[in-house]
């Protein structure tokens, strides 16, 4: 039988090794792409074929590249690993998803909500308002306003100003005084435009102190949901966990399952919360509709979420997943010769 073929994009990402390994273990042929040359990307040695991709910001060229590779390599499934590519692929799903070719992510309208930090925050806030006090006391949303509707003369510092569709802390400003606010405005707004609408694409939130808790959330078409929690103790500047603690919390896991159900999530995504310093309250931050950078920690904890993500998009039943093996985990880097 001819092997089925998967295209994994952005294989320089933290999640790439675990994704490629799982696909190979399931018997798939794996095509990899990245914006950098093969010799710069360690994971290029692990795929069956590698292609250098254009930037997703060059939308027309990027979609043409995806269509060409899928036709040439007879690709059945596309697994995008970064938000920039998810956004572009989602806008062009009708062009790409033909015959047996699918992009392994939630439905188009669902992705649009998940990638809008204001919209998903409103969805979570509405859900929490319906739950018992036990849940409301443990999980909350961060008070959020659109920057275009904020009176910046009345705000209390510190605040965070960030794009509504931002990724990996790109375009995020932590602002502690008026001078920093002015610098942020000068960086994101165009002074030559009389009607600059940039602030309509930004949100404002108070700074919440505490550790980030990332949750890998897997949900299938039947509504079965698994949530694996990890507290990130050391992180890269772009928000990838380096040292983490896998743990369980029934209330947070329950809330994550309810959010996934309300949003209509399909497959594996990751939620981010901040565990409030001192209070222990979990503040919902965002949902990234893709594999988290630390998904390998979940796999190491004994929960095979990646292969079950693939099973979902193959129309197969997910396995009965075990509880995670809790404890501390860390990541190390290894040099290889290309």
N, C-alpha and C positions, 0 to 999 in steps of 0.2 A: 504494500500500500504506500502511495506517495505521501511523504510527510506534509503536514499542514505548515504554513509559513506565517510567522508573526514579524511585524516591523516594530521595533522598540526605538523610540526617538530619544534624543538627548542622553546618550548612554554615558556621558561624563558625569551624570547625576549620582548622588549618593545611593539611590535605590536601584541603580542599574544592575549591579552584580547579582543581587538576590532575584531580580526579575528574570534576567537571562538564564541563571542557573535553574530556576523552576521551570521555565519553558523547555529547556533541554531535557530535564528529568522527565517531563511529560511527553517527550518525543517530538517536539516542534523543531523546525528549522527556523533560525533566528537571524533576521536582518537588523543591523544597527545603524543609526545615523547620529551625527553630532555636527555642530557648527565648526569644530576644530579638525585639523588634519588627523589622520589615522595615528600617526606617530605621537600625537599629543594625548591620546585617549587610551588609557590602559584597557578598558573594556572592549576596545576594538579587536583585541586578540581572542576574545571569548565568543564572538559572533561568527556566523557562517559567511556573511558578506557585510562589508561596511561601506557607507556612502557619506561623503561630506555634504551637509545640508546648508542651504541659505538661511539667513536669519528669518524667524517667523514674522518680524516686523515688516519685511518685504513680502506682503501677503500674497500677491499674485505669483511671484516667483516660488514662494514656499509651497503653495498649493499645487503648482505645476510640477514641482519636484516630487511631492508625495504621490501624485497621480502617476507620474512616470515610473517611480520605483515600485509602486504596487502592481502596475501592469507588467513590468519587466520581470519581477520576482514572484508573480502570482501570489500576492499577499492576501491572507484571509482575515487577519486581525491586526489592528494598529493599537499599540499601547503607548500613549504619550506620557512622558514623565515630568514635564514642567508646565506651569500655568500658561506661559506665553503661547505654547503650541496648542494647548487645550482650547484657548480662546479662539484661535484662528480655525482650528479643525471644527470646532462647534459651529462657527458661522458658515462653514462650507460642507456640512454633513450630507446634504442632498446630492452634492456633486460627487462625493467620495464613496458613500455607502451604497454600492451597487452590487447586485448578485449576492455573493456570499461574503462580501467584505464589510466588516463592522469595525467601528472605533470602540474600544472597550472602556466606555465611560457612561455615566448616567445620561438620560434623555436630554434633548436639546434645551427645552424650557427649564429643566431642573438645573442644568449647568449654569444657565443665565442667572438664576437666583443664587446659587452657591458662590458664584464669582463676584457677586455684588454684596459687599460687606454690610451695607445698610439694609438690604432686602432680607438677607439671611438672619441678621440681628433682629429684625422685626418679626420674622417667622418664629424664632426661638422665644422672643419675649411673649408673643401670643400664646405659644404652647405652655410656657411656664405659668402664665396667669391662670391656666385651667387646672393646674396640679394642686395637690394638697400642700399644706404649709411645710411639711417635712421636706418636700422637694424644693419649694421656694426658698427655704432657709439655707439650703446647701448649694444651690446652683442659681446664678443670676446672670443677667446680661449687663454689659457696661453701658451706662448712659451715653447715648450717641446722638449727635445732631449733624445735619448736613452743614458743611462749612459756609455755603452760600446763604444759609438762614441763621447763622450765628452772630450774635452781637459781641464782637471781640473786645469791646470796651468793658464788658461786664463779666467776662470769663474769669475763673479762678485758676491760677497756675498751680502745678504743671499740667499741661495737656499734650495729647498726641494729635498731630495732623497727618492724615494719610490718605492715599488714593482709595476710592471705593472699590476699585478692582486691582489693588496693588498685590505684589507678590514678593516674597523673600525680603521684606523690609525695604524694598525699593521705593523711594519717594516718601519715606516715613520721616517725620520730624518730631523730636521730643522737645517741647518748648517750655522753658522755665521763667521767661520774662518777656517784656514787650520788645526788647532788642532782637531776641531770637525769633519772635513772631514776625518782625519786619524782615529779617533775613530770609525766613521761609517764604514769605509772600514774594520777595524780590526774586527768589529762585524758581518759583513755580508759575508766576504770572508774567504776562507780556505787557510791559508799560506802553508799548506803541498801540495797543488796542484799546479803543474807548470803551468797548463792551466785552471785556475779557470774562469768559464764562468758566475759567479753570476751576474756581472754587466749587462749582456745581458737581465736580467729580471727586471732591474730597469730603471726608468726615472728620469730626472733632470728638475726642473722648478724653476723660480724665485719665491720668496715669495711675495704674493699679500696680502696686508693688507685690512681688511674689514670683515663684517659679512657674515656668510654663509646664502645663500638663498636656501632652499630645495623646490623642486617642485614635488608634486605627480602628475604623468602623467598617464592617463588612455586612452588606444586606443583599438578600437575593429577591427574586420575583415573588416568592411566597411570603415575604415579610420576615423571614428568619434573620436575626441580627446578632452579631458578635462584636463586642467592644473591648479592646485591649488597651489599658492605660499605662502611660509611662511619664514619670516626672523627669524633666530634663534638667540636670544639675550643672552640666557644662555645655555650652552651645557655641557654634560659629557665629560670626557677625550676621550672617544671612539666616540664622535660625535653625541650623541642623544640629541635632543633639549629638554630643560626643560621649558624655557619661550620663547614664540614665538609671532610674529605678522603676522596674516593673512592679505594679501593685494592683490591688483590686479594691473597688469601692462600689457596692451594689447600687447606691442611689445614682452616682454619676453614670454608671454603665446603663442603668435603666433610662435615664434622661437622654443619653446618646442614642439609644435604640428608638426612643420616641421622636427625637429630632429627625433621625434618618427616615422614619416612617412618614412623618408629616411632610418632609421635603420630597419624598419619592425617590430616594437615593437607590442606585443600582450598582452593585460591585463594591470595591474597596475605596474609601476616601479617608481623610483624617481631619478630625476636629482639633482646635486649639483652645485651651482654657488657661487662665492665670489663677493659680491657687493663692488667694489673698494672704499676704504676710500677716500673721497673727490671727486672722479670722478663720482661715481654712476654707472660706467660701470659694467655690469654683465660678469664675467669671468667664462666660463664653466670649471668645475672640473672633473666630472665623472657622469656615470649613474650606479645606483645599480638596477639590474633586479629583484627586490623584493619589498615587502612592506617596506616603510620607518619606522624607529623607532617612528616617530611622526605622523603616519597615523591617529591615533585617533584624532589629532587636526583637520585634514581635515574632518573627520566624524562629529566632534563637530561643525564645521563651516557650517554644513548642506549639505555637498556633499557626498552622499553614494557611495564612490568609491569601497569599499570592496565587497559589494553585487553585484555590477556591474562587478567587476573582476570575480566573481564566475559565473555570468550570461554569460559572454563571453565564458568561458570554458565549459559551458553547451550548447553552440550553440544558445543561446537566444539573442534577441536584447537588447542592453543597454537602460536604461531609459534616458529621456531627463533630464539632470542634471542641477540643479540651480546654479547661481553664489554663491560664498561663502559669509557667513556673516563675514565681515572683523573686525579685532580688535585684542586685546591682549589676549593670553591664557597661562596658566601655568599648570604644572603637579605637583601633590603631591603624596607622598608615604603613604601607609597605612599598618599598622601591622595587621596580621591575625594569628589565632591559627591553626596549622596544625593537 
